[in-house]
Amino acid sequence: MRSNKSILIVGVGGLGVPAALALARSHAIARLGLSDPEPVEVSNLHRQIFYGAGDIGRAKVEAAARYLRQIDAELKIDPHPIPLDANNARQIIAGYDFVIDGTDDPPTKFLINDVALASDTPFAYGGVLAMSGQAMTVIPHRSACIRCLFEDAPDPAEVASCREAGILGPIAGAIGNLQAHEALAIAREQMPALAGNILTYDAVSRPRIRITGVSPRRGCICGAYEDLARKDVQAQARH
């Protein structure tokens, strides 16, 4: 059954492509937003199945939208062929019920976090490095946010070093698919499994999956710690 929910994917690459594919195949949402300023490049073709040689130079969001419409013709798709930045993030994110972070840029991840909190929009964080990946869902004022774990974005030199390590396509596919399932939980008005939990997948040596509970940090800008403490006091007062 199709809900009237809308999902935004920021970054239509290693994470965003499998997430978008899973959402389209579910036939469960009404509208899908795709935000990415980049064109299709040769380096995308071997692991991002939306794109073929004929798409090189075309905006990723347009090529992806065409591919997805063949899977779910009833799905309304909004291409945003622009970078998500401080000037447009609030307007774009506020138009959706859930956001999937498919970016590889830490400042953009923190921007998504901060704007999603301000607009009360839940989102799924995702990250992949070499042969490992992470995912966590943030429910504003109810679960820990990215800044509860990392107060600030990493140093640019550290980011450059991480990008040199590259990513393994199947790891990104698994994390992106997981993010889509978190979005579908919201579409079905269920609590996502990774709200308040971070999943880590490590494929080095012996593959393993670990889920760790994450508590809100006192004093974080998300205010989840204080909101939950206030609710506990009110619940105790009622009893």
N, C-alpha and C positions, 0 to 999 in steps of 0.2 A: 504494500500500500504506500502510495506516494504522499509524503507530508508537504506542508507549505514552507518548510525551512529552507534557508539559503546558506551556502558555505562559500567562504573566500579562501583561495589558495594563493599564498604569496610566494612566488618562485616556482616556475614550471620547468624544473630540472630533475635531478636525481631523486629528490623526495616528492616533488609536486606531481610528476608524471604518474607514478604508481598510485598516489593518493587520488588523483583525478580519475584515473581508470577505474579504481575500486568504487568510487562514488557513482560514476556513470553506469557501471554494471549493476549497481544495486537498484536502480530505478526508484530511489527512495526520497529524493529531494526535488524541489521545484526549480531552484536556481543555483548556478555555480559561477562564482567570479574567479577570474584568472588574472593575476597581476605579475607582470615580468616585463622589463624594458628591453630585454636582449633579443637579438635575432638568432635563428638556428645556425649553428656552426657545424663543421665537419666532425669536430670532436664530440658532438652530442649524439651522433647517429648510432654508435655501437651499443649504447646502453639506455637511450631514451626513445622508446618504441613509437612514440607519436610521430617522429620526424623521419623523413626520407630525404634522399639526395635532392629531390625537387623543391624541398622546403628551405634549402640553404639560403640565407639572406632574408627570409621572411620572418616576421615577428613570431616569436614562440607562441604567444597567446592566440594568434590567429590560426596557426597551424594546428595547435592543440584543440581549439574549438571545432575546427573542421573534422578532426579525427573523432572527437567525442560525440558529435551530432550523429555520426553513423551508428553509434552504440545506443544512444538514447535520444531519439528525435524530439521527444517532449521536454527535454531538459533545456531550460533557458540558460544561455551562457553569456556572461558579460566579460569581454576582453578588456583589460586595462594595460595597454602597452606602454606604461610609464613606470618609473621607479617610485616605490612607496617612500615618501619622505615626510618630514615634519610639517610640510605645507598641505599635504593631501591625505595623510594617513587617517585622521579623525573622520573625515567625510567618507572615505572609502570603507573603512572598517565598520563604522556605525550602520552601514547599510546591509549588514549580514548578521546571521544568528551565531555563526561560529567561524573561527579562522584557523587555517592550517599553515604553520610556519614551515615553508619549504625552502628557506633561504640558506645560503652558506656565508652570510655576512653578519657577524656578531652585532654591530650597531643597529642593523635592521631588525634583528631578533629582539633587542632591547626596546626598540621603537614599537614593535608589535605588542610587546608586553605592556608598555606604559600606556599606549593608546587603548588597548583592549581593556585594561583596568579602568581607565577614565570613562569609557563608553559602556562598561559593564557587559563586555562581550567575551565569552569563554573562548579559549584557543588551545591548540595542541602544539607544543614545542617539539622540534625534532632536530637532531644533529647526528652527523656521520663523519667519522675520521678513520681512514684506512680500513681496518677490518672490525671496527666497533661502531655502535650506534646507541643513541639515547632517545627517549620520548617521554613526555610528561604533559598532562592536561592541567590547565589553570582555570579554575572557576573563580571569578573575581569575588573577593570578600569571604570566600569559603575555603579556599585551598592555597597552598604556597605558590608564589609566583617565581619567575626567573630571578628576580633580585633578592628573593629570600635565600637563594643559593649563591648567586654571584652579584655583589652590589653594583659592579660596573663592568662594562665591556672590556675584554682583554686588550692588551697592548697591541698596536698594529704589527709590530715585529713578530709577536707570538702568532697572530693570525696568519701572517705570510708563511711562517714555518709550518703551520698546520696544513695550509693549502698545498704546500709542496708534497706532503705525505699522500695526497690524493684520497680517493674513496673507492671501495669495492662495490660495483653496481648492485649485486644481490642484497648487500646489507642495506643500501639506500632503499631498495624495493621493499624490503621487509618493514623498515621503519615507516616509510610513506604509507604502506598499506595499513599499518597499525594506527597511524594518525587518522586515516579515513574512517576506520571503525570507531574511533573516539568521536568523530564528527557525527557518525550515524547514530550513536547512542543519544546524542543531543536531539537529532532529528526525530528519534522515537520517544523523546521525553524520558530518557533513562539517565542515570548517573554514569558518566564514563569511568571505566575501570582504572584509568591512570590519573584521576583527580586526586591529588594528595599523594601520588606515588610516582616515582621515576623508574622507568624500565631501562636496563642496560643490557645490550647484547654484545657479547665478545666472541668473535669467531677465531681468535688466535689460539693455536694449539687445540685444546678441547673446547668446542663451542659451548657457551652457556648463556642462560638468560637469568637475570636477577632483577627482582622488583623490590624497591626500597621505599618505605614510607618517608615522606618529606613534610616536616611541620613548618608552618608559617614562622617567619623570623620577627621577633619583637622589634618594633620601630621601623619595619620595612614600609615603603610607600604604599604597598597594597592594602595595608590596614587589616589583613585577615587575622593576624594574631589578636589584635584588640577587639575586632568584631566577634570572634569566637569567645574570647574571655568575657565580653559583655553579655553574650547569650548564656554562658554558663552561670553567671551571677543571677541573671533574670530567672533561669530555670530553677536554681536553688531557692530563690525567693518565693517562687510559686509553691514549692514543696515545704 
